[in-house]
Amino acid sequence: KVNVSGLDAGKNFTIKDNTSGNTKTISSNGAYTLEQLKNGSSYNVVVETNPDGQVCEVSNGSGTVSGADVTINIACYKAYKINISISNLGSGK
């Protein structure tokens, strides 16, 4: 199961299981179900494409299924650009 939070209304993003190659588009906050994996199977869920103006981070996105449901959390945040200007560095001596 995947729990998504922080996604702005009208935005979407794509997650991918790098182990199986399966992808899923996420279009709102809430719970999503991914393909069921057999016990002992590996998984590695990553954000393939972030929503415009946001960055989404995965928690508990990789591991091995060990007889119980796996819960993966994805939290989305606003992306901010920071411009840094360095001047007047002197001679470097």
N, C-alpha and C positions, 0 to 999 in steps of 0.2 A: 504494500500500500504506500502511496505517496501523498503526503500532506503538503499543500502549498499555501503560503501566506505572504502578504505584502504586495501582491501583484496588482498594479493599477487597473482600473476598469477600462475595458476596450483594448487591452494589451494581450499579447500571447508570446509564448516561447516554446522551444522544442527541447525535450530531453532525449537522451539516447543511452541504451545499455550497450556499452562497448564490448561486452562479452558476447551477446547474441546479435547485436547490430540493429535491434528493434528501436524504433523511435515513436514518440508520442508528443502531440501538440497540446500544450496546456493553455487554457484561455480564461481561467478564473481561479480564485482561491478555493480551497476545499480539498476533499479527498479524491484520489484517483486510484484505479486498480491497474497494475501492469500485468503482463502475461505471467501466468503461474509457472514457477520453476520447480523442478524436482528437487527433493531433498539431496543435499550434497552439491548442488549446482552453484557456480560462482556468478556474481553479478557485479557490475561496475557502472552505475548510473551517473551521467554527467549532463550538464547543461550544454546542449549543442549550439543553440542560438539564444541570446538574451533578448528580452523585450526592449523596444526603443526607449532610451532614457533610464533604463534600470539594469541592475546586475543581480543575478540570482545565484545563491550559494547552496550547495547540497551538503547535508549532514547524514552520516550513516549510509553513504552512497555505494559502498563496496563491501564485499564480504562473501560468505558462503551460507547458503540456506541450511539451517540445522534443525529441522523438524518443527519450526514455528514460523508464523507470519513475520515478515520483515517490514519495518516501518522506516521509510526514507522521508526526511523533512527537507523542504526547499523553501528558503526565505528570500524574498526579492526586496531590493532596496533601490532608492533613487541613485542614479549615477551622477556624480558631480565632476566637472572638469576644473582642475586647479592649474593656473598658469603661474609659474615661478620665473622671475627674472633676476639674474645675478649680475651685478655690475660693481665697478670700483674695487676690483680684486687686488689692485696694487701690482707690484713687480714680481711677487711670488718668492721673494728672498726671505 
